[in-house]
Amino acid sequence: MPDDALTTQAHLPASPARIYNYLLGGTDNYEVDRRVAEVGLRRDPTLAQLARANRAFLIETVRHVAQQRVGQFLDVGSGLPTELNVHEVAQSVEPGARTIYVDNDPATLAHSQALIEGDELTRYILADMRDPHGILTHPEVVRLLDYTQPWALVLCAVLHFVPDADDPYGLVYRFMQEAPPGSYMVFSHVSSTDIDPDLFEIMTATNATLPVPYSYRSVEEIGRFFAQPGWSLLEPGIVDVQSWRPGKALERYPRFGARVLGGVARKDS
C-alpha cells in the first residue's frame, strides 16, 4: 500500500483480509497484520501454503462453474483483491460474466474500486453477509444479477468468521433459497476434524487474541451448510481444498497442519 495509506491507517486493528493477503505474498497489509500472521506461521509453518491452496481452490472452482455456462457470480466476503480474481477467472471463460464482490471492510472496498475501473460487468459493494436481504436487494446487485438465470454464490474462507450466535446456517440458506435452479455455491471453511491435537490446542488458545476469532467446525458441521433441499454436492464432495478437482479427488496431495475443507453444490430444483 502507498506510504500515505500506511500513515493514515496504521492505527487500524489487524484485518483477516490483510492477513490473508500477507500469507498469499501480497503487499496490501500493515505491520499489525504481519505480526499476527507471523505468530500463526510460528505455530504452523504450512499456513501460507494452506492459504495458497485455498486461493487455488477458489480459482479452480470458479473456472469450473463458469464452464457450466454460469455467467453471474456473487462473491460474499471477498476480501482484498489479488492475482486472478473471481471476475477475471469467470471472464476468461465467459467474457460477459458479471461479478459482484461483497465485503464489510470500508478499506477493502476503497482499495478494490481501482481494480475494476472501466469494467461495467464487475462491482464492489459494502455490505455484511449477516444481511442477505440487504445484499440481494442492493441496487448494484439488482442491476447486475438476473435472478431468473443461474448464478454462483461464492463463500470462500468467510463463514468461519461467523459465530454460531449469528446463525451462519440460516444466513447461507437464505442466499440459497433465492437462487434459481442451475445455480451453484462454492464454499471453503477451516475445520477442526483430524488435525494434530497439540496444534489445535495452540490454535484454540491463540484464537481468543485474534481481531476476528475463527469458528472451527467439524466436517459434519461444515456439511450442514450444503444440507438444503434441492441442492446436491458435486464430486468429490467436501474435501481438503488442495485435493478438490472436478469430479474427483487426487489420490496423493499435500497435508498441512491446519485444514480448510471445500466443496461445490448445485441447485437441481
Summary of the structure (lengths in Angstrom):
residues: 269
radius of gyration: 17.8
end to end distance: 45.3
largest distance: 51.7
contacts: 844
relative contact order: 0.15
helix: 44%
strand: 18%
